[in-house]
Amino acid sequence: APTVAPTRAPTVAGTFLCGFNTPVATGTTQYWCGMTHTNQFRTNAGRTGSTATGASGGQAGTTTDRYAYIETSGGTTGTTSVLTTPRFAVTSVGGVLSFYYHMAGATIGNLAVQTCVGTVCTTQWTQTGAQHAAETSAWTQASLMLPTGTTSVKWVATRGTSFTGDISIDTISITPGGTLPPTSAPTPSSAPTPAPTLSTCSAAISSSAYFSVSFASPVQTCENGAGPTTEAEGSCFTTTSGTCFTDGPGNYGNNERCAINVLQAGFLSVVGVFDIETCCDYFT
């Protein structure tokens, strides 16, 4: 008898979309969009059958919105369940896969996405452990480029150690020749604090002063080298290099008692008040 050519699964042309809401035939409860599924994969509307795991509903947020998930109340640790798209052809420019996932529970295992060229499949994306704090947490979207020549995509869900490991998938989109959506713009950080602006010495201590040099009253402020530069300009004065003098190098015993007061930490290694006259002629 003549050899009969094997029947191939239909090839999906163009964009593939699946929200698990359209039954394959009237009166059925099959919502798989032509995908095959193994082991613990189910479709559901509303929360999963176990508490403290799974999603509380589909990604669209309505009570009737369906999604796919693995039910981990049965099975053993490490059991894998696979959801596979129908066969499709990606153009020479590749394509984009987008889907939503929900992984809430204390014993979440692993979810991996594989792209296949014929029977050769490669893992392109993976998440392990709980990725959501609670069943009511918002779903997370994932997007990735499909290699040129991809003929199908698989979601491989691995059961964790207990029933609190339900993993959910929803709103799948595969677009040949598409591009990844732009990432969100980074949130602008707070503007850096500008460096203090140096100003001349005055009786009022400026908020930008690093330290002050005082002699009786009024207080005169030396701001990192700005201020009086001669004895005539102030009882305590500085050079432009930031050296603070009592009344000039080489003069002793005048009892000006200039004092250095640290105003901002890190600019002078002096704690409290430093009395120049009792120790030295000038201070740098």
N, C-alpha and C positions, 0 to 999 in steps of 0.2 A: 504494500500500500504506500502511496506517496507520503512523504514526510510533511506533517502539518506544522507551519511556522507557529512558534509560541505567541500567545496573546500578550501584548504589552499594555501596561497601565497607561491610561490616557495622559497626554502631555498638556500641562496647563500653559496657555499662551497669555502673554501680557502680565498685568499685575495680579497677584494672588492675595486675597483678603479673607480673613476668617475671624469672626467674633463669637463663634460657637452658638449662634442664635437661630440659624436657618436649618430646619430639619431636611434631611436628604430626600424625604418623601412625605406626602401628606399622611398624618396619623402616626408617624413614627417618632421615636425619641432619640434619634441619632442626629447629632449636631456637629459632626466632625469635619465638615467642609471637604470631604473626600480624603482626609488624612487617615492613615492607619495608626493604631495605638495598641500597646501591649500592657500586660500585667495590671498595675494599679491605677492607670489613667481612667478618669471619669469626666463627665460634664455635669455642671450643676448651676442652679440659680439660688442665690442666698448663701448662707454660711455652710461650711463643710460639716460633716457629721460629728466632728470632735470639738471639744472646747479647747481654748487657748492655742489654737493653731489654725492654719488656713486663712483664706480671705473671708470677710463677712459678706461679700457679694462681688459681682463682676466689676470690671474696670470702669464701665460707664456709670456705675453708681445707682442704677435702678433695681427694684426688687425682682424684675423679670430677666435682667441681664445675665446671660450664662457665661461660663468660663470652663476651662479644663484644669484638672488638678489630679494629683496622686493621693489616694486615700490610704494613709499609713496605719490605720487601725489593724490591718492584717499584714501579712508578709514578714520578712525577717530583715535584720540589719544588712544593708548592702544590696538589697533587691533593686534592680534597675527596671524602669518603665520607660518606653520609648514612644514618642509621638513624631510621625514622619509625614511630611508634605507629599502631595501627589508629585509625580515626575514633571519637571518643567525645564525649559531651556532658558538659560541666561545668555544675553547677547555678548558679543566680543568685548563690550565695554563694561561688563560686570553688572552688578545690581546692588540693591540695598535691602537688608532685612530689618524690620522694626517690630518689636513686640513688647508687651507689658508682663511683668512677673510680680509675684507676691510670695514672700518666704518668711512667715511668722510662725514661731514655735520654738520650744526649748530643745528639740532634737532634730532640727532641720539637717538634712544630709547635703546633697549637692545637685545643682542644676547646670548642665552643660549644653551648648549649642554646637552641633557639628554640621559642616557643609560637605556634601558628597558629590563626587564626580563618578557616576556609575555606582560601583560598590565600594569605592575607596572614600572613606570619610575622615575628616580632620576636625579636631576640636578648635573652635574659633573664639569661644567665650565661655566663661564658667563663674559660678558663685557658690560659695560653701558656707553653711551655717546660716543662722537667722539674719535676715537683711531688713526686717521690719519689726517694730516693737510690739505690735498688736494686730489682731485680726482686722481692726478698723483702720489701720494705717493706709495711706494712699498707695496705690500701685506705683511701681517704678518702671519707666520706659528704658529699653535698651535698643541700640541701633548699631549695626555693623555692616561693613562692605562684604559682599559675596564675591568670592574668586570667580574669575572668568571660567565658564564651562560648568558651573554648578548645576546639578540636575535635581537635587532634593536637599532639604534641610531637616535635621533631626533635633529634637529636644530630649535629652537623656536625663531623667530624674532618678536620683539614687536615694533610697529610703535611709533615714537615720536609725537611731536605736530604739525608738518608741513611737507611739501614736501621735505625738505632738510634732510631726514632721511633714505635714501636708504642704506641698509645693504647687502653686497655681500659675497658669499661663492664660493670657487673653490678648485680643486685638492684634492679630498677626497681619503684617503687611510685607509683601515682597514685590519690589519694583525693579524690573530690569532696566539697567542703564541709569538708575537714579544716583543721587548723591546724598551723603550724610547730612542730616539737618545741622544748622549751625549750633554751636554750643552757646550757652548763656554767657553774656558779657560778665566779666568779673565785677563783683560789687566793689565800687571805689572805696579804698581805705581812707581813714581819716587823714586829713591834710597834716603833714609833718609840722611840728611846732617850730616856728621860725627862730633862728638864732637871735639872742637879745641884741637890740640896737644900742650901740654905744652912744652916750650923750655926755655933755659936760657936767662937771661937778656942780651941785647946787645944795641948798639947805635941805630940800626934800630928797629922801633917798628914793631913787628910781626903782621900779619893779624889775628892771632889766639889769640892775647892778649885781656884780658877782661878789663884791665885798665893799666895805666902806672903811675909810680912814677918818677917824674923828679926833678933834682937838677942842675940848670944851664945847662951846656953842657958837655958831650953828654946826651941825654935822655936815662934813663935806664928803662927797662920794667919789671914790676912784673906781671907774668902771673899766677894768681890764686894760689899763694904760691910758685912758682918757681922763682929763682933769687938769688941775693946776700943774704947770711944768716949771714954775719958778717960785722961790720963796715969797715973792711979792704977791703972787696970785692966791696964796692960801697958806695957812699955818702948816698944814700937811699937804704935800704935793707929790706928783709922780713925774717920771720921765715918760716919753712916748713909748718906751719899751716895756713899761709896766712896773718899773722900780719905784717903790714908795719910800720917800725920805722924811726925816723929821724936819730938818732945815738945811739939808745938803750934806754930802759926805765930808767928813773931816771936822765937823762941828759937834762938840759934845757939851753936855751940862746945861743946856738951855731949858730943860724941864718942860718941853712942849707936851710931853706925854701923848704923843699920837697913838691911837689904838686901831688895830685892824679887826673889823667885825665881819666874819664870814656870813654871807647872805644866801649863797646857793652852794649846795654840796657838790664837791667834785672839782671846783675851780681853785681852791687853795687848801693845802693840807694843814689847816689850822682849825681848832675847835674852840668856839667861844670867842673871847677877846684876847688879842695879843698886844701887849704893851711894849712898843718899840724902845722907848727911852730907857727902860730898865735893863735892856739886854744889848742893844746895839745901835749903831748910827743910822743904818738904813736896812730896809727889808725888801727882798726881791721875790 
